[in-house]
Amino acid sequence: MNKTNPKEVTIDPTAIVHPSAQLDTSVKVGPFAVIGEDVRIGKNTVIDSHVVIDKWTTIGARCSIFPFVSIGAAPQDLGYKGEKTEVIIGDNNVIREFVTIHRATTKEQRKTVCGSSNLLMNYVHIAHDCRIGSNIIMANAATLAGHVSIDDYAIIGGLVAIHQFVRIGAYCIIGGASAVSKDIPPYVMAVGNRAKLYGLNAVGLRRKGFSRQELDEIKRAYHIVFRSSLGIQEAADLLKKELPDSLHASRFAAFLHDSKRGLARERVKRKGEQPDGGNDEEG
């Protein structure tokens, strides 16, 4: 086993570590953990008991990986024949009990990627070829099919199931027990089976420090996309025209352009229905 300064690496006697694994300084490997071939683990990462990290996995620094996690197992894809593909995980992630993260297939870039500073709660599943950004929270038993993309600062509620190839935008929040089959744009709230939009994630955006001007820009962009009679391309063109200097309008426009499965649409309230008490300020 190759180690940088091996005196600072702590490996429980019951753990199994492949000779080709590379563990950086101050890595700790707990009882009965299994570290596979060509695995690389960054400084100060803690691998708790009974964790299995399979071959061709890279994990960054200062990650906390709790018992019974499985990272880097072969994808659940009938076309996969054992080719070399990877899981790449960034720094400062907290990966709780029974999380599963599968390595990629050969169908795209051969990498399943998770960024940094994410919280993955118990029983989260991240399938092959997913690309997860940073500062994301996935609550208990949230499940991603293959090829799902989640942008930074999104929050995925418990028991949420997301269809393959769906994209989840930055700073959005998806309510628990939702089934998501269409792309969820940035900055919004979504919930339901199938998930519909419930306006902007206004409280979440304020908590992240968005200014009044930024919130107004996001609100205007939301109205152009979802509360006008314009088609997707027309809405994208109007965003560029009315909010040419807005980062957030540009993010909306880029999301519209890149959407392949189509956008989830706003829920239409029935006549006489009372407000649901959410944090939408769209009126």
Backbone hydrogen bonds in HBPLUS format (Angstrom, degrees):
<---DONOR---> <-ACCEPTOR-->    atom                        ^
c    i                          cat <-CA-CA->   ^        H-A-AA   ^      H-
h    n   atom  resd res      DA  || num        DHA   H-A  angle D-A-AA Bond
n    s   type  num  typ     dist DA aas  dist angle  dist       angle   num
A0008-GLU N   A0005-ASN O   3.07 MM   3  6.06 165.6  2.09 133.0 135.6     1
A0009-VAL N   A0006-PRO O   3.10 MM   3  5.19 162.9  2.13 108.1 113.6     2
A0010-THR N   A0027-VAL O   2.92 MM  17  6.31 163.4  1.94 162.1 166.1     3
A0029-VAL N   A0010-THR O   2.75 MM  19  6.12 157.3  1.80 160.5 168.4     4
A0012-ASP N   A0029-VAL O   2.93 MM  17  6.08 159.7  1.97 153.2 159.6     5
A0015-ALA N   A0012-ASP O   2.98 MM   3  5.43 159.5  2.02 117.2 123.9     6
A0016-ILE N   A0033-ALA O   2.85 MM  17  6.30 161.4  1.89 159.2 164.8     7
A0035-ILE N   A0016-ILE O   2.79 MM  19  6.20 163.8  1.81 161.9 167.6     8
A0018-HIS N   A0035-ILE O   2.88 MM  17  6.05 157.8  1.93 151.5 158.7     9
A0021-ALA N   A0018-HIS O   3.01 MM   3  5.46 164.9  2.03 119.4 124.4    10
A0022-GLN N   A0039-VAL O   2.79 MM  17  6.23 163.1  1.82 162.7 168.2    11
A0041-ILE N   A0022-GLN O   2.92 MM  19  6.35 160.3  1.96 167.3 171.6    12
A0024-ASP N   A0041-ILE O   2.96 MM  17  6.13 161.4  1.99 160.3 166.4    13
A0044-ASN N   A0025-THR O   3.05 MM  19  6.54 155.9  2.11 150.9 158.6    14
A0028-LYS N   A0045-THR O   3.08 MM  17  6.56 158.4  2.13 154.2 159.7    15
A0047-ILE N   A0028-LYS O   2.71 MM  19  5.88 175.6  1.72 165.2 166.7    16
A0030-GLY N   A0047-ILE O   2.67 MM  17  5.85 146.9  1.78 152.1 163.8    17
A0033-ALA N   A0030-GLY O   3.41 MM   3  5.88 157.8  2.46 131.7 129.2    18
A0050-HIS N   A0031-PRO O   2.92 MM  19  6.42 149.7  2.01 152.7 162.4    19
A0034-VAL N   A0051-VAL O   2.81 MM  17  6.29 158.6  1.85 161.2 168.1    20
A0053-ILE N   A0034-VAL O   2.85 MM  19  6.20 169.7  1.86 171.1 174.5    21
A0036-GLY N   A0053-ILE O   2.77 MM  17  5.93 155.8  1.83 170.6 178.6    22
A0056-TRP N   A0037-GLU O   3.10 MM  19  6.68 143.2  2.24 154.4 165.3    23
A0040-ARG N   A0057-THR O   2.92 MM  17  6.43 156.6  1.97 154.9 162.3    24
A0059-ILE N   A0040-ARG O   2.78 MM  19  6.16 162.8  1.81 159.9 165.7    25
A0042-GLY N   A0059-ILE O   2.82 MM  17  6.06 139.6  1.98 136.8 150.0    26
A0062-ARG N   A0043-LYS O   2.71 MM  19  6.13 158.3  1.76 160.0 167.7    27
A0046-VAL N   A0063-CYS O   2.88 MM  17  6.31 159.3  1.92 165.2 168.5    28
A0065-ILE N   A0046-VAL O   2.94 MM  19  6.07 166.7  1.96 169.9 174.4    29
A0048-ASP N   A0065-ILE O   2.89 MM  17  5.94 158.5  1.94 159.9 167.1    30
A0052-VAL N   A0069-VAL O   2.94 MM  17  6.34 166.4  1.96 164.4 168.5    31
A0071-ILE N   A0052-VAL O   2.93 MM  19  6.37 163.5  1.96 162.2 167.7    32
A0054-ASP N   A0071-ILE O   2.73 MM  17  6.16 157.9  1.78 165.3 169.1    33
A0087-VAL N   A0056-TRP O   3.29 MM  31  6.73 148.1  2.40 143.2 148.0    34
A0058-THR N   A0087-VAL O   2.88 MM  29  6.26 159.4  1.92 156.7 163.5    35
A0089-ILE N   A0058-THR O   2.80 MM  31  6.04 158.9  1.84 155.2 162.6    36
A0060-GLY N   A0089-ILE O   2.94 MM  29  6.01 127.5  2.22 124.6 140.3    37
A0060-GLY N   A0090-GLY O   3.21 MM  30  4.62 132.8  2.45 123.3 121.1    38
A0092-ASN N   A0061-ALA O   2.87 MM  31  6.32 159.6  1.91 162.4 169.2    39
A0064-SER N   A0093-ASN O   2.87 MM  29  6.35 159.2  1.91 161.9 169.0    40
A0095-ILE N   A0064-SER O   2.87 MM  31  6.15 174.8  1.87 172.0 173.4    41
A0066-PHE N   A0095-ILE O   2.91 MM  29  6.15 174.4  1.92 175.3 176.1    42
A0070-SER N   A0099-VAL O   2.93 MM  29  6.33 165.8  1.95 164.2 169.0    43
A0101-ILE N   A0070-SER O   2.94 MM  31  6.42 153.0  2.01 155.3 163.6    44
A0072-GLY N   A0101-ILE O   2.74 MM  29  6.05 153.9  1.81 162.1 171.0    45
A0103-ARG N   A0073-ALA O   3.00 MM  30  6.01 162.0  2.03 157.2 163.0    46
A0080-TYR N   A0077-ASP O   3.07 MM   3  5.61 165.4  2.09 118.3 123.0    47
A0086-GLU N   A0110-ARG O   2.95 MM  24  6.23 161.1  1.99 146.5 152.5    48
A0112-THR N   A0086-GLU O   3.00 MM  26  6.25 154.7  2.07 137.2 144.5    49
A0088-ILE N   A0112-THR O   2.84 MM  24  6.26 159.8  1.88 164.4 170.5    50
A0114-CYS N   A0088-ILE O   2.87 MM  26  6.29 160.8  1.90 161.2 165.7    51
A0090-GLY N   A0114-CYS O   2.98 MM  24  6.28 137.9  2.16 135.1 148.1    52
A0090-GLY N   A0115-GLY O   3.06 MM  25  4.74 136.4  2.26 126.8 126.9    53
A0117-SER N   A0091-ASP O   2.87 MM  26  6.35 153.7  1.94 154.8 162.8    54
A0094-VAL N   A0118-ASN O   2.93 MM  24  6.29 167.6  1.94 168.1 172.0    55
A0120-LEU N   A0094-VAL O   2.93 MM  26  6.23 173.1  1.93 173.0 175.2    56
A0096-ARG N   A0120-LEU O   2.89 MM  24  6.04 176.1  1.89 174.4 175.4    57
A0099-VAL N   A0096-ARG O   3.39 MM   3  6.21 147.9  2.50 143.5 141.3    58
A0123-TYR N   A0097-GLU O   3.08 MM  26  6.59 152.0  2.16 150.9 159.6    59
A0100-THR N   A0124-VAL O   2.99 MM  24  6.49 157.8  2.04 158.7 166.0    60
A0126-ILE N   A0100-THR O   2.87 MM  26  6.25 164.8  1.89 161.6 166.9    61
A0102-HIS N   A0126-ILE O   3.04 MM  24  6.49 160.2  2.08 167.8 173.9    62
A0113-VAL N   A0130-CYS O   2.93 MM  17  6.33 158.1  1.98 157.1 160.1    63
A0132-ILE N   A0113-VAL O   2.72 MM  19  5.94 171.6  1.73 153.6 156.0    64
A0115-GLY N   A0132-ILE O   2.87 MM  17  5.97 129.3  2.13 126.9 142.6    65
A0115-GLY N   A0133-GLY O   3.11 MM  18  4.72 132.6  2.35 130.7 129.4    66
A0135-ASN N   A0116-SER O   2.99 MM  19  6.52 151.6  2.07 154.8 164.0    67
A0119-LEU N   A0136-ILE O   2.93 MM  17  6.36 161.5  1.96 161.8 168.0    68
A0138-MET N   A0119-LEU O   2.96 MM  19  6.33 164.7  1.98 170.0 173.0    69
A0121-MET N   A0138-MET O   2.95 MM  17  6.12 176.1  1.95 173.9 174.8    70
A0124-VAL N   A0121-MET O   3.27 MM   3  6.06 149.9  2.36 146.4 144.6    71
A0141-ALA N   A0122-ASN O   2.87 MM  19  6.31 152.4  1.95 153.3 161.4    72
A0125-HIS N   A0142-ALA O   3.04 MM  17  6.55 156.3  2.10 152.9 159.3    73
A0144-LEU N   A0125-HIS O   2.89 MM  19  5.99 158.8  1.94 150.7 157.8    74
A0147-HIS N   A0128-HIS O   3.02 MM  19  6.50 153.7  2.09 150.1 158.5    75
A0131-ARG N   A0148-VAL O   2.91 MM  17  6.42 155.7  1.97 155.0 162.0    76
A0150-ILE N   A0131-ARG O   2.99 MM  19  6.48 158.0  2.04 153.3 157.7    77
A0133-GLY N   A0150-ILE O   2.87 MM  17  5.97 145.5  1.99 153.3 164.7    78
A0153-TYR N   A0134-SER O   3.07 MM  19  6.52 154.7  2.13 155.1 163.1    79
A0137-ILE N   A0154-ALA O   3.19 MM  17  6.66 158.3  2.23 153.5 160.0    80
A0156-ILE N   A0137-ILE O   2.82 MM  19  6.17 167.4  1.84 162.5 166.6    81
A0139-ALA N   A0156-ILE O   2.87 MM  17  6.15 172.7  1.87 170.1 171.4    82
A0142-ALA N   A0139-ALA O   3.13 MM   3  5.88 150.0  2.23 147.3 143.5    83
A0159-LEU N   A0140-ASN O   2.95 MM  19  6.44 146.7  2.06 148.1 158.7    84
A0143-THR N   A0160-VAL O   2.78 MM  17  6.13 165.1  1.80 167.7 173.0    85
A0162-ILE N   A0143-THR O   2.98 MM  19  6.30 156.8  2.03 162.7 170.2    86
A0145-ALA N   A0162-ILE O   3.05 MM  17  6.13 155.2  2.11 159.9 166.6    87
A0165-PHE N   A0146-GLY O   3.15 MM  19  6.65 142.3  2.30 145.6 156.1    88
A0149-SER N   A0166-VAL O   3.06 MM  17  6.53 159.6  2.11 151.8 158.0    89
A0168-ILE N   A0149-SER O   2.74 MM  19  6.12 156.4  1.80 155.0 163.4    90
A0151-ASP N   A0168-ILE O   2.87 MM  17  6.11 164.8  1.89 160.4 164.5    91
A0171-TYR N   A0152-ASP O   3.16 MM  19  6.69 146.1  2.28 143.7 153.9    92
A0155-ILE N   A0172-CYS O   2.96 MM  17  6.37 151.7  2.04 149.9 159.1    93
A0174-ILE N   A0155-ILE O   2.93 MM  19  6.33 156.4  1.98 159.0 166.6    94
A0157-GLY N   A0174-ILE O   2.86 MM  17  5.64 143.2  2.00 145.5 157.6    95
A0177-ALA N   A0158-GLY O   2.78 MM  19  6.19 154.9  1.84 156.6 165.2    96
A0161-ALA N   A0178-SER O   2.97 MM  17  6.43 159.8  2.01 161.4 167.4    97
A0180-VAL N   A0161-ALA O   2.85 MM  19  6.20 170.4  1.86 166.5 169.8    98
A0163-HIS N   A0180-VAL O   2.88 MM  17  6.04 173.9  1.88 176.3 174.8    99
A0166-VAL N   A0163-HIS O   3.31 MM   3  5.87 155.1  2.38 135.7 135.2   100
A0184-ILE N   A0167-ARG O   3.02 MM  17  6.47 151.8  2.10 157.8 165.9   101
A0169-GLY N   A0184-ILE O   2.74 MM  15  5.85 153.5  1.81 159.8 169.0   102
A0187-TYR N   A0170-ALA O   2.88 MM  17  6.30 151.3  1.96 155.1 164.6   103
A0173-ILE N   A0188-VAL O   2.95 MM  15  6.48 152.2  2.03 157.9 166.1   104
A0190-ALA N   A0173-ILE O   2.98 MM  17  6.40 146.6  2.09 159.0 165.5   105
A0175-GLY N   A0190-ALA O   2.81 MM  15  6.24 161.1  1.84 162.1 166.4   106
A0179-ALA N   A0192-GLY O   3.01 MM  13  6.35 155.6  2.07 134.8 139.9   107
A0195-ALA N   A0179-ALA O   2.91 MM  16  5.83 150.1  2.00 153.3 156.7   108
A0183-ASP N   A0262-GLY O   2.88 MM  79  5.97 150.9  1.96 168.9 161.8   109
A0264-ALA N   A0183-ASP O   2.87 MM  81  5.74 161.8  1.90 159.6 153.7   110
A0201-ASN N   A0187-TYR O   2.81 MM  14  5.65 171.2  1.82 143.2 142.3   111
A0189-MET N   A0199-GLY O   2.88 MM  10  5.83 157.8  1.93 158.5 155.5   112
A0198-TYR N   A0189-MET O   2.87 MM   9  5.30 162.9  1.90 138.3 141.1   113
A0191-VAL N   A0196-LYS O   3.02 MM   5  5.66 151.3  2.10 153.3 160.0   114
A0196-LYS N   A0191-VAL O   3.01 MM   5  5.66 166.8  2.03 136.1 132.8   115
A0197-LEU N   A0265-ARG O   2.98 MM  68  5.88 165.3  2.00 131.9 135.8   116
A0267-ARG N   A0197-LEU O   2.96 MM  70  5.64 175.1  1.96 149.0 147.6   117
A0205-LEU N   A0201-ASN O   2.94 MM   4  6.18 153.9  2.01 155.3 163.6   118
A0206-ARG N   A0202-ALA O   3.02 MM   4  6.28 160.6  2.06 152.1 156.7   119
A0207-ARG N   A0203-VAL O   2.98 MM   4  6.23 157.1  2.03 150.6 157.2   120
A0208-LYS N   A0204-GLY O   3.16 MM   4  6.39 133.1  2.39 136.6 148.2   121
A0208-LYS N   A0205-LEU O   3.12 MM   3  5.10 131.6  2.37  94.6 107.7   122
A0210-PHE N   A0205-LEU O   3.19 MM   5  5.71 167.9  2.20 149.6 147.2   123
A0209-GLY N   A0206-ARG O   2.93 MM   3  5.12 160.0  1.97 108.4 113.7   124
A0215-LEU N   A0211-SER O   2.91 MM   4  6.21 162.1  1.94 153.2 158.0   125
A0216-ASP N   A0212-ARG O   2.92 MM   4  6.15 153.1  1.99 147.0 154.5   126
A0217-GLU N   A0213-GLN O   2.95 MM   4  6.25 153.4  2.02 148.6 155.8   127
A0218-ILE N   A0214-GLU O   2.91 MM   4  6.21 160.6  1.95 154.0 159.1   128
A0219-LYS N   A0215-LEU O   2.87 MM   4  6.03 157.7  1.92 147.3 153.8   129
A0220-ARG N   A0216-ASP O   2.93 MM   4  6.13 159.5  1.97 147.3 152.4   130
A0221-ALA N   A0217-GLU O   2.93 MM   4  6.17 159.7  1.98 148.0 153.9   131
A0222-TYR N   A0218-ILE O   2.88 MM   4  6.11 157.9  1.93 149.5 155.5   132
A0223-HIS N   A0219-LYS O   3.02 MM   4  6.28 159.1  2.06 149.2 154.3   133
A0224-ILE N   A0220-ARG O   3.03 MM   4  6.30 157.5  2.08 150.2 156.0   134
A0225-VAL N   A0221-ALA O   3.05 MM   4  6.30 159.5  2.10 151.6 156.5   135
A0226-PHE N   A0222-TYR O   2.84 MM   4  5.87 173.3  1.85 160.1 162.4   136
A0227-ARG N   A0223-HIS O   2.87 MM   4  4.70 145.2  1.99 123.9 131.4   137
A0235-ALA N   A0231-GLY O   2.81 MM   4  6.00 158.1  1.86 155.8 162.4   138
A0236-ALA N   A0232-ILE O   2.95 MM   4  6.21 158.3  1.99 149.8 155.7   139
A0237-ASP N   A0233-GLN O   2.96 MM   4  6.21 156.0  2.02 147.6 153.8   140
A0238-LEU N   A0234-GLU O   2.95 MM   4  6.20 155.3  2.01 148.5 155.2   141
A0239-LEU N   A0235-ALA O   2.92 MM   4  6.16 152.5  2.00 150.1 157.5   142
A0240-LYS N   A0236-ALA O   3.23 MM   4  6.50 158.1  2.28 145.0 149.6   143
A0241-LYS N   A0237-ASP O   3.07 MM   4  6.32 143.8  2.21 140.0 150.5   144
A0242-GLU N   A0238-LEU O   2.82 MM   4  5.94 173.7  1.83 161.3 161.5   145
A0243-LEU N   A0239-LEU O   2.91 MM   4  5.56 154.4  1.98 142.3 149.8   146
A0246-SER N   A0243-LEU O   3.26 MM   3  5.44 170.2  2.27 113.1 115.5   147
A0250-SER N   A0246-SER O   3.05 MM   4  6.24 155.4  2.11 144.1 151.2   148
A0251-ARG N   A0247-LEU O   2.91 MM   4  6.19 143.6  2.05 139.9 150.2   149
A0252-PHE N   A0248-HIS O   3.00 MM   4  6.29 155.3  2.06 144.5 150.4   150
A0253-ALA N   A0249-ALA O   2.88 MM   4  6.15 165.4  1.90 151.2 154.9   151
A0254-ALA N   A0250-SER O   2.85 MM   4  6.03 161.4  1.89 148.8 153.8   152
A0255-PHE N   A0251-ARG O   2.98 MM   4  6.10 154.7  2.05 143.8 150.8   153
A0256-LEU N   A0252-PHE O   2.94 MM   4  6.26 159.4  1.99 154.6 160.0   154
A0257-HIS N   A0253-ALA O   2.99 MM   4  6.23 159.6  2.04 148.0 153.7   155
A0258-ASP N   A0254-ALA O   2.97 MM   4  6.15 150.8  2.05 147.0 154.3   156
A0259-SER N   A0255-PHE O   3.05 MM   4  6.03 122.9  2.39 144.9 157.3   157
A0273-GLU N   A0270-ARG O   3.03 MM   3  5.45 162.6  2.06 135.8 135.7   158
